Amino acid sequence: MSSSTTSAAYHIGELAARSGLTPDTLRYYERLGVLSPVSRTSGGFRIYSQHTLERLRFIK
């Protein structure tokens, strides 16, 4: 995997827009365990990786 693929970081709104899903759907997937829990900023915002975006595209 290239370093550019692993360094991408998205907030929930941007990930939702890129994946074609809603932020509520992403939170739901996380609660169900479809998505692994993600790291958060010191302010509590979820930070998603490029890998998560690719997983969502596969799921969809």
PQR file of N, CA, C, O and H, with PARSE charges and radii, in Angstrom:
ATOM      1  N   MET A   1       0.860  -1.179   0.000 -0.4000 1.5000
ATOM      2  CA  MET A   1       0.000   0.000   0.000 -0.0000 2.0000
ATOM      3  C   MET A   1       0.900   1.234   0.000  0.5500 1.7000
ATOM      4  O   MET A   1       1.899   1.258   0.719 -0.5500 1.4000
ATOM      5  N   SER A   2       0.583   2.216  -0.757 -0.4000 1.5000
ATOM      6  CA  SER A   2       1.415   3.404  -0.838 -0.0000 2.0000
ATOM      7  C   SER A   2       1.181   4.326   0.345  0.5500 1.7000
ATOM      8  O   SER A   2       0.134   4.266   0.990 -0.5500 1.4000
ATOM      9  H   SER A   2      -0.229   2.196  -1.341  0.4000 1.0000
ATOM     10  N   SER A   3       2.159   5.181   0.629 -0.4000 1.5000
ATOM     11  CA  SER A   3       2.032   6.090   1.777 -0.0000 2.0000
ATOM     12  C   SER A   3       0.925   7.110   1.576  0.5500 1.7000
ATOM     13  O   SER A   3       0.336   7.578   2.550 -0.5500 1.4000
ATOM     14  H   SER A   3       3.009   5.229   0.104  0.4000 1.0000
ATOM     15  N   SER A   4       0.627   7.467   0.321 -0.4000 1.5000
ATOM     16  CA  SER A   4      -0.454   8.426   0.082 -0.0000 2.0000
ATOM     17  C   SER A   4      -1.816   7.836   0.425  0.5500 1.7000
ATOM     18  O   SER A   4      -2.744   8.566   0.773 -0.5500 1.4000
ATOM     19  H   SER A   4       1.105   7.086  -0.471  0.4000 1.0000
ATOM     20  N   THR A   5      -1.936   6.523   0.328 -0.4000 1.5000
ATOM     21  CA  THR A   5      -3.206   5.884   0.643 -0.0000 2.0000
ATOM     22  C   THR A   5      -3.439   5.854   2.144  0.5500 1.7000
ATOM     23  O   THR A   5      -4.577   5.980   2.596 -0.5500 1.4000
ATOM     24  H   THR A   5      -1.182   5.929   0.045  0.4000 1.0000
ATOM     25  N   THR A   6      -2.385   5.691   2.913 -0.4000 1.5000
ATOM     26  CA  THR A   6      -2.537   5.562   4.355 -0.0000 2.0000
ATOM     27  C   THR A   6      -2.589   6.894   5.067  0.5500 1.7000
ATOM     28  O   THR A   6      -3.010   6.947   6.223 -0.5500 1.4000
ATOM     29  H   THR A   6      -1.461   5.589   2.545  0.4000 1.0000
ATOM     30  N   SER A   7      -2.174   7.982   4.416 -0.4000 1.5000
ATOM     31  CA  SER A   7      -2.106   9.264   5.099 -0.0000 2.0000
ATOM     32  C   SER A   7      -3.391  10.100   4.979  0.5500 1.7000
ATOM     33  O   SER A   7      -3.523  11.118   5.659 -0.5500 1.4000
ATOM     34  H   SER A   7      -1.832   7.938   3.477  0.4000 1.0000
ATOM     35  N   ALA A   8      -4.319   9.692   4.142 -0.4000 1.5000
ATOM     36  CA  ALA A   8      -5.555  10.453   3.995 -0.0000 2.0000
ATOM     37  C   ALA A   8      -6.375  10.358   5.277  0.5500 1.7000
ATOM     38  O   ALA A   8      -6.508   9.285   5.865 -0.5500 1.4000
ATOM     39  H   ALA A   8      -4.212   8.865   3.590  0.4000 1.0000
ATOM     40  N   ALA A   9      -6.918  11.483   5.696 -0.4000 1.5000
ATOM     41  CA  ALA A   9      -7.751  11.510   6.901 -0.0000 2.0000
ATOM     42  C   ALA A   9      -8.994  12.335   6.602  0.5500 1.7000
ATOM     43  O   ALA A   9      -8.912  13.438   6.060 -0.5500 1.4000
ATOM     44  H   ALA A   9      -6.811  12.355   5.218  0.4000 1.0000
ATOM     45  N   TYR A  10     -10.145  11.782   6.964 -0.4000 1.5000
ATOM     46  CA  TYR A  10     -11.414  12.432   6.673 -0.0000 2.0000
ATOM     47  C   TYR A  10     -12.241  12.577   7.941  0.5500 1.7000
ATOM     48  O   TYR A  10     -12.270  11.681   8.785 -0.5500 1.4000
ATOM     49  H   TYR A  10     -10.212  10.886   7.404  0.4000 1.0000
ATOM     50  N   HIS A  11     -12.904  13.703   8.064 -0.4000 1.5000
ATOM     51  CA  HIS A  11     -13.918  13.866   9.105 -0.0000 2.0000
ATOM     52  C   HIS A  11     -15.184  13.193   8.585  0.5500 1.7000
ATOM     53  O   HIS A  11     -15.281  12.889   7.396 -0.5500 1.4000
ATOM     54  H   HIS A  11     -12.881  14.431   7.379  0.4000 1.0000
ATOM     55  N   ILE A  12     -16.132  12.964   9.448 -0.4000 1.5000
ATOM     56  CA  ILE A  12     -17.312  12.177   9.097 -0.0000 2.0000
ATOM     57  C   ILE A  12     -18.104  12.785   7.926  0.5500 1.7000
ATOM     58  O   ILE A  12     -18.603  12.045   7.079 -0.5500 1.4000
ATOM     59  H   ILE A  12     -16.053  13.211  10.414  0.4000 1.0000
ATOM     60  N   GLY A  13     -18.224  14.095   7.869 -0.4000 1.5000
ATOM     61  CA  GLY A  13     -18.972  14.733   6.780 -0.0000 2.0000
ATOM     62  C   GLY A  13     -18.308  14.527   5.434  0.5500 1.7000
ATOM     63  O   GLY A  13     -18.978  14.275   4.433 -0.5500 1.4000
ATOM     64  H   GLY A  13     -17.819  14.697   8.557  0.4000 1.0000
ATOM     65  N   GLU A  14     -16.982  14.634   5.414 -0.4000 1.5000
ATOM     66  CA  GLU A  14     -16.259  14.441   4.156 -0.0000 2.0000
ATOM     67  C   GLU A  14     -16.312  12.977   3.727  0.5500 1.7000
ATOM     68  O   GLU A  14     -16.479  12.683   2.544 -0.5500 1.4000
ATOM     69  H   GLU A  14     -16.438  14.839   6.227  0.4000 1.0000
ATOM     70  N   LEU A  15     -16.170  12.066   4.675 -0.4000 1.5000
ATOM     71  CA  LEU A  15     -16.260  10.652   4.341 -0.0000 2.0000
ATOM     72  C   LEU A  15     -17.655  10.311   3.825  0.5500 1.7000
ATOM     73  O   LEU A  15     -17.800   9.545   2.872 -0.5500 1.4000
ATOM     74  H   LEU A  15     -16.034  12.305   5.636  0.4000 1.0000
ATOM     75  N   ALA A  16     -18.662  10.872   4.447 -0.4000 1.5000
ATOM     76  CA  ALA A  16     -20.039  10.641   4.004 -0.0000 2.0000
ATOM     77  C   ALA A  16     -20.220  11.116   2.565  0.5500 1.7000
ATOM     78  O   ALA A  16     -20.798  10.404   1.743 -0.5500 1.4000
ATOM     79  H   ALA A  16     -18.544  11.494   5.221  0.4000 1.0000
ATOM     80  N   ALA A  17     -19.734  12.301   2.262 -0.4000 1.5000
ATOM     81  CA  ALA A  17     -19.866  12.844   0.912 -0.0000 2.0000
ATOM     82  C   ALA A  17     -19.120  11.988  -0.104  0.5500 1.7000
ATOM     83  O   ALA A  17     -19.632  11.722  -1.191 -0.5500 1.4000
ATOM     84  H   ALA A  17     -19.265  12.879   2.930  0.4000 1.0000
ATOM     85  N   ARG A  18     -17.916  11.560   0.246 -0.4000 1.5000
ATOM     86  CA  ARG A  18     -17.120  10.753  -0.681 -0.0000 2.0000
ATOM     87  C   ARG A  18     -17.688   9.354  -0.874  0.5500 1.7000
ATOM     88  O   ARG A  18     -17.527   8.759  -1.940 -0.5500 1.4000
ATOM     89  H   ARG A  18     -17.500  11.777   1.129  0.4000 1.0000
ATOM     90  N   SER A  19     -18.346   8.830   0.143 -0.4000 1.5000
ATOM     91  CA  SER A  19     -18.879   7.467   0.051 -0.0000 2.0000
ATOM     92  C   SER A  19     -20.314   7.419  -0.457  0.5500 1.7000
ATOM     93  O   SER A  19     -20.792   6.356  -0.855 -0.5500 1.4000
ATOM     94  H   SER A  19     -18.477   9.313   1.009  0.4000 1.0000
ATOM     95  N   GLY A  20     -21.012   8.565  -0.449 -0.4000 1.5000
ATOM     96  CA  GLY A  20     -22.406   8.586  -0.870 -0.0000 2.0000
ATOM     97  C   GLY A  20     -23.356   8.126   0.221  0.5500 1.7000
ATOM     98  O   GLY A  20     -24.512   7.809  -0.058 -0.5500 1.4000
ATOM     99  H   GLY A  20     -20.624   9.428  -0.125  0.4000 1.0000
ATOM    100  N   LEU A  21     -22.888   8.088   1.448 -0.4000 1.5000
ATOM    101  CA  LEU A  21     -23.709   7.699   2.591 -0.0000 2.0000
ATOM    102  C   LEU A  21     -23.912   8.910   3.495  0.5500 1.7000
ATOM    103  O   LEU A  21     -23.291   9.952   3.288 -0.5500 1.4000
ATOM    104  H   LEU A  21     -21.949   8.346   1.675  0.4000 1.0000
ATOM    105  N   THR A  22     -24.764   8.778   4.480 -0.4000 1.5000
ATOM    106  CA  THR A  22     -24.969   9.884   5.418 -0.0000 2.0000
ATOM    107  C   THR A  22     -24.098   9.674   6.659  0.5500 1.7000
ATOM    108  O   THR A  22     -23.697   8.547   6.952 -0.5500 1.4000
ATOM    109  H   THR A  22     -25.268   7.931   4.649  0.4000 1.0000
ATOM    110  N   PRO A  23     -23.805  10.751   7.385 -0.5600 1.5000
ATOM    111  CA  PRO A  23     -23.070  10.597   8.643  0.2800 2.0000
ATOM    112  C   PRO A  23     -23.783   9.664   9.619  0.5500 1.7000
ATOM    113  O   PRO A  23     -23.130   8.908  10.339 -0.5500 1.4000
ATOM    114  N   ASP A  24     -25.112   9.710   9.651 -0.4000 1.5000
ATOM    115  CA  ASP A  24     -25.865   8.803  10.527 -0.0000 2.0000
ATOM    116  C   ASP A  24     -25.624   7.341  10.151  0.5500 1.7000
ATOM    117  O   ASP A  24     -25.519   6.485  11.030 -0.5500 1.4000
ATOM    118  H   ASP A  24     -25.642  10.324   9.066  0.4000 1.0000
ATOM    119  N   THR A  25     -25.539   7.054   8.869 -0.4000 1.5000
ATOM    120  CA  THR A  25     -25.273   5.691   8.418 -0.0000 2.0000
ATOM    121  C   THR A  25     -23.885   5.242   8.862  0.5500 1.7000
ATOM    122  O   THR A  25     -23.706   4.100   9.285 -0.5500 1.4000
ATOM    123  H   THR A  25     -25.624   7.749   8.156  0.4000 1.0000
ATOM    124  N   LEU A  26     -22.910   6.132   8.767 -0.4000 1.5000
ATOM    125  CA  LEU A  26     -21.553   5.789   9.191 -0.0000 2.0000
ATOM    126  C   LEU A  26     -21.503   5.497  10.687  0.5500 1.7000
ATOM    127  O   LEU A  26     -20.844   4.551  11.117 -0.5500 1.4000
ATOM    128  H   LEU A  26     -23.055   7.059   8.424  0.4000 1.0000
ATOM    129  N   ARG A  27     -22.200   6.309  11.478 -0.4000 1.5000
ATOM    130  CA  ARG A  27     -22.246   6.063  12.925 -0.0000 2.0000
ATOM    131  C   ARG A  27     -22.944   4.733  13.214  0.5500 1.7000
ATOM    132  O   ARG A  27     -22.518   3.989  14.096 -0.5500 1.4000
ATOM    133  H   ARG A  27     -22.736   7.078  11.129  0.4000 1.0000
ATOM    134  N   TYR A  28     -24.000   4.437  12.485 -0.4000 1.5000
ATOM    135  CA  TYR A  28     -24.738   3.188  12.635 -0.0000 2.0000
ATOM    136  C   TYR A  28     -23.839   1.995  12.305  0.5500 1.7000
ATOM    137  O   TYR A  28     -23.812   1.015  13.049 -0.5500 1.4000
ATOM    138  H   TYR A  28     -24.347   5.042  11.768  0.4000 1.0000
ATOM    139  N   TYR A  29     -23.109   2.072  11.202 -0.4000 1.5000
ATOM    140  CA  TYR A  29     -22.196   1.002  10.815 -0.0000 2.0000
ATOM    141  C   TYR A  29     -21.149   0.775  11.901  0.5500 1.7000
ATOM    142  O   TYR A  29     -20.770  -0.364  12.175 -0.5500 1.4000
ATOM    143  H   TYR A  29     -23.131   2.868  10.597  0.4000 1.0000
ATOM    144  N   GLU A  30     -20.685   1.851  12.516 -0.4000 1.5000
ATOM    145  CA  GLU A  30     -19.699   1.723  13.580 -0.0000 2.0000
ATOM    146  C   GLU A  30     -20.319   1.020  14.802  0.5500 1.7000
ATOM    147  O   GLU A  30     -19.679   0.162  15.411 -0.5500 1.4000
ATOM    148  H   GLU A  30     -20.992   2.776  12.294  0.4000 1.0000
ATOM    149  N   ARG A  31     -21.551   1.379  15.156 -0.4000 1.5000
ATOM    150  CA  ARG A  31     -22.239   0.735  16.292 -0.0000 2.0000
ATOM    151  C   ARG A  31     -22.454  -0.757  16.038  0.5500 1.7000
ATOM    152  O   ARG A  31     -22.325  -1.572  16.952 -0.5500 1.4000
ATOM    153  H   ARG A  31     -22.070   2.076  14.661  0.4000 1.0000
ATOM    154  N   LEU A  32     -22.784  -1.111  14.787 -0.4000 1.5000
ATOM    155  CA  LEU A  32     -23.004  -2.514  14.436 -0.0000 2.0000
ATOM    156  C   LEU A  32     -21.712  -3.323  14.383  0.5500 1.7000
ATOM    157  O   LEU A  32     -21.736  -4.548  14.500 -0.5500 1.4000
ATOM    158  H   LEU A  32     -22.889  -0.449  14.045  0.4000 1.0000
ATOM    159  N   GLY A  33     -20.595  -2.642  14.207 -0.4000 1.5000
ATOM    160  CA  GLY A  33     -19.319  -3.331  14.065 -0.0000 2.0000
ATOM    161  C   GLY A  33     -18.920  -3.560  12.621  0.5500 1.7000
ATOM    162  O   GLY A  33     -17.911  -4.213  12.353 -0.5500 1.4000
ATOM    163  H   GLY A  33     -20.575  -1.647  14.112  0.4000 1.0000
ATOM    164  N   VAL A  34     -19.709  -3.024  11.673 -0.4000 1.5000
ATOM    165  CA  VAL A  34     -19.361  -3.128  10.259 -0.0000 2.0000
ATOM    166  C   VAL A  34     -18.086  -2.336   9.995  0.5500 1.7000
ATOM    167  O   VAL A  34     -17.238  -2.756   9.206 -0.5500 1.4000
ATOM    168  H   VAL A  34     -20.528  -2.493  11.891  0.4000 1.0000
ATOM    169  N   LEU A  35     -17.956  -1.191  10.657 -0.4000 1.5000
ATOM    170  CA  LEU A  35     -16.732  -0.393  10.628 -0.0000 2.0000
ATOM    171  C   LEU A  35     -16.076  -0.479  11.988  0.5500 1.7000
ATOM    172  O   LEU A  35     -16.749  -0.446  13.018 -0.5500 1.4000
ATOM    173  H   LEU A  35     -18.644  -0.851  11.297  0.4000 1.0000
ATOM    174  N   SER A  36     -14.774  -0.589  11.985 -0.4000 1.5000
ATOM    175  CA  SER A  36     -14.037  -0.600  13.245 -0.0000 2.0000
ATOM    176  C   SER A  36     -14.114   0.778  13.882  0.5500 1.7000
ATOM    177  O   SER A  36     -14.199   1.782  13.175 -0.5500 1.4000
ATOM    178  H   SER A  36     -14.228  -0.616  11.148  0.4000 1.0000
ATOM    179  N   PRO A  37     -14.084   0.839  15.211 -0.5600 1.5000
ATOM    180  CA  PRO A  37     -14.035   2.151  15.860  0.2800 2.0000
ATOM    181  C   PRO A  37     -12.796   2.907  15.370  0.5500 1.7000
ATOM    182  O   PRO A  37     -11.732   2.319  15.181 -0.5500 1.4000
ATOM    183  N   VAL A  38     -12.949   4.186  15.175 -0.4000 1.5000
ATOM    184  CA  VAL A  38     -11.861   4.992  14.623 -0.0000 2.0000
ATOM    185  C   VAL A  38     -11.269   5.894  15.690  0.5500 1.7000
ATOM    186  O   VAL A  38     -11.853   6.102  16.754 -0.5500 1.4000
ATOM    187  H   VAL A  38     -13.814   4.663  15.329  0.4000 1.0000
ATOM    188  N   SER A  39     -10.094   6.423  15.376 -0.4000 1.5000
ATOM    189  CA  SER A  39      -9.466   7.354  16.306 -0.0000 2.0000
ATOM    190  C   SER A  39     -10.230   8.670  16.298  0.5500 1.7000
ATOM    191  O   SER A  39     -10.976   8.975  15.367 -0.5500 1.4000
ATOM    192  H   SER A  39      -9.620   6.254  14.512  0.4000 1.0000
ATOM    193  N   ARG A  40     -10.027   9.424  17.343 -0.4000 1.5000
ATOM    194  CA  ARG A  40     -10.705  10.715  17.474 -0.0000 2.0000
ATOM    195  C   ARG A  40      -9.705  11.802  17.792  0.5500 1.7000
ATOM    196  O   ARG A  40      -8.640  11.544  18.352 -0.5500 1.4000
ATOM    197  H   ARG A  40      -9.422   9.176  18.100  0.4000 1.0000
ATOM    198  N   THR A  41     -10.058  13.011  17.430 -0.4000 1.5000
ATOM    199  CA  THR A  41      -9.224  14.157  17.768 -0.0000 2.0000
ATOM    200  C   THR A  41      -9.408  14.460  19.253  0.5500 1.7000
ATOM    201  O   THR A  41     -10.256  13.861  19.915 -0.5500 1.4000
ATOM    202  H   THR A  41     -10.923  13.220  16.974  0.4000 1.0000
ATOM    203  N   SER A  42      -8.625  15.376  19.761 -0.4000 1.5000
ATOM    204  CA  SER A  42      -8.769  15.767  21.168 -0.0000 2.0000
ATOM    205  C   SER A  42     -10.142  16.396  21.417  0.5500 1.7000
ATOM    206  O   SER A  42     -10.622  16.408  22.551 -0.5500 1.4000
ATOM    207  H   SER A  42      -7.936  15.862  19.224  0.4000 1.0000
ATOM    208  N   GLY A  43     -10.768  16.914  20.374 -0.4000 1.5000
ATOM    209  CA  GLY A  43     -12.106  17.483  20.476 -0.0000 2.0000
ATOM    210  C   GLY A  43     -13.220  16.451  20.318  0.5500 1.7000
ATOM    211  O   GLY A  43     -14.398  16.793  20.424 -0.5500 1.4000
ATOM    212  H   GLY A  43     -10.378  16.905  19.453  0.4000 1.0000
ATOM    213  N   GLY A  44     -12.860  15.191  20.065 -0.4000 1.5000
ATOM    214  CA  GLY A  44     -13.850  14.129  19.959 -0.0000 2.0000
ATOM    215  C   GLY A  44     -14.354  13.841  18.553  0.5500 1.7000
ATOM    216  O   GLY A  44     -15.254  13.019  18.383 -0.5500 1.4000
ATOM    217  H   GLY A  44     -11.903  14.913  19.979  0.4000 1.0000
ATOM    218  N   PHE A  45     -13.798  14.499  17.542 -0.4000 1.5000
ATOM    219  CA  PHE A  45     -14.224  14.260  16.162 -0.0000 2.0000
ATOM    220  C   PHE A  45     -13.605  12.972  15.636  0.5500 1.7000
ATOM    221  O   PHE A  45     -12.422  12.710  15.850 -0.5500 1.4000
ATOM    222  H   PHE A  45     -13.067  15.167  17.680  0.4000 1.0000
ATOM    223  N   ARG A  46     -14.408  12.175  14.951 -0.4000 1.5000
ATOM    224  CA  ARG A  46     -13.903  10.944  14.339 -0.0000 2.0000
ATOM    225  C   ARG A  46     -12.990  11.296  13.169  0.5500 1.7000
ATOM    226  O   ARG A  46     -13.257  12.227  12.409 -0.5500 1.4000
ATOM    227  H   ARG A  46     -15.369  12.388  14.777  0.4000 1.0000
ATOM    228  N   ILE A  47     -11.905  10.529  13.043 -0.4000 1.5000
ATOM    229  CA  ILE A  47     -10.982  10.684  11.923 -0.0000 2.0000
ATOM    230  C   ILE A  47     -10.908   9.345  11.196  0.5500 1.7000
ATOM    231  O   ILE A  47     -10.453   8.350  11.759 -0.5500 1.4000
ATOM    232  H   ILE A  47     -11.688   9.773  13.660  0.4000 1.0000
ATOM    233  N   TYR A  48     -11.357   9.327   9.945 -0.4000 1.5000
ATOM    234  CA  TYR A  48     -11.407   8.108   9.139 -0.0000 2.0000
ATOM    235  C   TYR A  48     -10.257   8.087   8.145  0.5500 1.7000
ATOM    236  O   TYR A  48      -9.789   9.135   7.699 -0.5500 1.4000
ATOM    237  H   TYR A  48     -11.726  10.136   9.487  0.4000 1.0000
ATOM    238  N   SER A  49      -9.808   6.895   7.803 -0.4000 1.5000
ATOM    239  CA  SER A  49      -8.698   6.721   6.867 -0.0000 2.0000
ATOM    240  C   SER A  49      -9.206   6.403   5.464  0.5500 1.7000
ATOM    241  O   SER A  49     -10.396   6.174   5.246 -0.5500 1.4000
ATOM    242  H   SER A  49     -10.188   6.044   8.166  0.4000 1.0000
ATOM    243  N   GLN A  50      -8.288   6.398   4.542 -0.4000 1.5000
ATOM    244  CA  GLN A  50      -8.583   6.007   3.165 -0.0000 2.0000
ATOM    245  C   GLN A  50      -9.058   4.559   3.132  0.5500 1.7000
ATOM    246  O   GLN A  50      -9.918   4.200   2.328 -0.5500 1.4000
ATOM    247  H   GLN A  50      -7.322   6.584   4.718  0.4000 1.0000
ATOM    248  N   HIS A  51      -8.500   3.739   4.000 -0.4000 1.5000
ATOM    249  CA  HIS A  51      -8.910   2.330   4.089 -0.0000 2.0000
ATOM    250  C   HIS A  51     -10.408   2.226   4.407  0.5500 1.7000
ATOM    251  O   HIS A  51     -11.104   1.386   3.835 -0.5500 1.4000
ATOM    252  H   HIS A  51      -7.801   4.031   4.653  0.4000 1.0000
ATOM    253  N   THR A  52     -10.900   3.062   5.304 -0.4000 1.5000
ATOM    254  CA  THR A  52     -12.319   3.050   5.651 -0.0000 2.0000
ATOM    255  C   THR A  52     -13.169   3.420   4.448  0.5500 1.7000
ATOM    256  O   THR A  52     -14.207   2.804   4.207 -0.5500 1.4000
ATOM    257  H   THR A  52     -10.336   3.744   5.769  0.4000 1.0000
ATOM    258  N   LEU A  53     -12.741   4.416   3.698 -0.4000 1.5000
ATOM    259  CA  LEU A  53     -13.467   4.814   2.493 -0.0000 2.0000
ATOM    260  C   LEU A  53     -13.521   3.650   1.498  0.5500 1.7000
ATOM    261  O   LEU A  53     -14.569   3.388   0.909 -0.5500 1.4000
ATOM    262  H   LEU A  53     -11.899   4.917   3.894  0.4000 1.0000
ATOM    263  N   GLU A  54     -12.414   2.965   1.312 -0.4000 1.5000
ATOM    264  CA  GLU A  54     -12.378   1.828   0.398 -0.0000 2.0000
ATOM    265  C   GLU A  54     -13.297   0.704   0.900  0.5500 1.7000
ATOM    266  O   GLU A  54     -13.979   0.057   0.105 -0.5500 1.4000
ATOM    267  H   GLU A  54     -11.562   3.178   1.791  0.4000 1.0000
ATOM    268  N   ARG A  55     -13.312   0.480   2.199 -0.4000 1.5000
ATOM    269  CA  ARG A  55     -14.191  -0.547   2.781 -0.0000 2.0000
ATOM    270  C   ARG A  55     -15.660  -0.183   2.540  0.5500 1.7000
ATOM    271  O   ARG A  55     -16.461  -1.047   2.183 -0.5500 1.4000
ATOM    272  H   ARG A  55     -12.758   1.006   2.844  0.4000 1.0000
ATOM    273  N   LEU A  56     -16.013   1.083   2.733 -0.4000 1.5000
ATOM    274  CA  LEU A  56     -17.379   1.514   2.501 -0.0000 2.0000
ATOM    275  C   LEU A  56     -17.796   1.329   1.050  0.5500 1.7000
ATOM    276  O   LEU A  56     -18.925   0.926   0.771 -0.5500 1.4000
ATOM    277  H   LEU A  56     -15.362   1.785   3.023  0.4000 1.0000
ATOM    278  N   ARG A  57     -16.900   1.619   0.141 -0.4000 1.5000
ATOM    279  CA  ARG A  57     -17.202   1.430  -1.282 -0.0000 2.0000
ATOM    280  C   ARG A  57     -17.432  -0.046  -1.586  0.5500 1.7000
ATOM    281  O   ARG A  57     -18.300  -0.389  -2.390 -0.5500 1.4000
ATOM    282  H   ARG A  57     -15.983   1.947   0.368  0.4000 1.0000
ATOM    283  N   PHE A  58     -16.655  -0.922  -0.945 -0.4000 1.5000
ATOM    284  CA  PHE A  58     -16.847  -2.362  -1.130 -0.0000 2.0000
ATOM    285  C   PHE A  58     -18.194  -2.797  -0.568  0.5500 1.7000
ATOM    286  O   PHE A  58     -18.917  -3.551  -1.219 -0.5500 1.4000
ATOM    287  H   PHE A  58     -15.950  -0.644  -0.292  0.4000 1.0000
ATOM    288  N   ILE A  59     -18.543  -2.333   0.634 -0.4000 1.5000
ATOM    289  CA  ILE A  59     -19.790  -2.696   1.295 -0.0000 2.0000
ATOM    290  C   ILE A  59     -20.979  -2.243   0.454  0.5500 1.7000
ATOM    291  O   ILE A  59     -21.949  -2.978   0.269 -0.5500 1.4000
ATOM    292  H   ILE A  59     -17.955  -1.721   1.162  0.4000 1.0000
ATOM    293  N   LYS A  60     -20.878  -1.024  -0.045 -0.4000 1.5000
ATOM    294  CA  LYS A  60     -21.965  -0.453  -0.834 -0.0000 2.0000
ATOM    295  C   LYS A  60     -22.164  -1.231  -2.115  0.5500 1.7000
ATOM    296  O   LYS A  60     -23.041  -0.895  -2.911 -0.5500 1.4000
ATOM    297  H   LYS A  60     -20.090  -0.427   0.106  0.4000 1.0000
TER
END
